[in-house]
């Protein structure tokens, strides 16, 4: 499965597409298939700030 990861602070240039293992549901856990998501201003501010 492919995922976008942020491993350091910075702008859009720090976003990297990586291959990750398929998630598995654990005991007393459920796994949901997400086909879309939203990113708001607070998310980008947190990802781009330095602490």
Secondary structure as the mmCIF struct_conf table of DSSP 4:
data_model
#
loop_
_struct_conf.conf_type_id
_struct_conf.id
_struct_conf.beg_label_comp_id
_struct_conf.beg_label_asym_id
_struct_conf.beg_label_seq_id
_struct_conf.end_label_comp_id
_struct_conf.end_label_asym_id
_struct_conf.end_label_seq_id
STRN STRN1 UNK A 2 UNK A 6
BEND BEND1 UNK A 8 UNK A 11
HELX_RH_3T_P HELX_RH_3T_P1 UNK A 12 UNK A 14
STRN STRN2 UNK A 15 UNK A 19
HELX_LH_PP_P HELX_LH_PP_P1 UNK A 21 UNK A 23
TURN_TY1_P TURN_TY1_P1 UNK A 27 UNK A 28
HELX_RH_AL_P HELX_RH_AL_P1 UNK A 41 UNK A 48
BEND BEND2 UNK A 49 UNK A 49
#
